[in-house]
Amino acid sequence: MTYDSTEGLDSNNLDIDKDAAIDMKKNEVKDIKVRQRIDDLLEKKRLKELLDDTDDW
């Protein structure tokens, strides 16, 4: 068997998440990434507010 051989590959071995990502439209992928970024920024803001309000310093 060579490295270019496709022997042994079948549809059961494929990564389902990658297949799903391929089927998504570009806008859907962009929307997911934007939402994740917004969630990250909101979490950072929440943590910053928690730290700023402490008098332990």
Phi, psi and omega in degrees: 000136178259170180293335181275356183288143177255013178296142178087352177271135173217171185292343180283341182274347187286149180285120184294322180297320178294320178298319180294321180293325179293323182286338181290150175283157181301322180295323180294319178295318178297317180298320179296316180294320179295317180296321177297319179296318178297316179299319178297317180293320178295322178294318178298319179296317180297316179294321178297317178296322178295319181287324180291333183275352182279145177255016183284348185289000000 
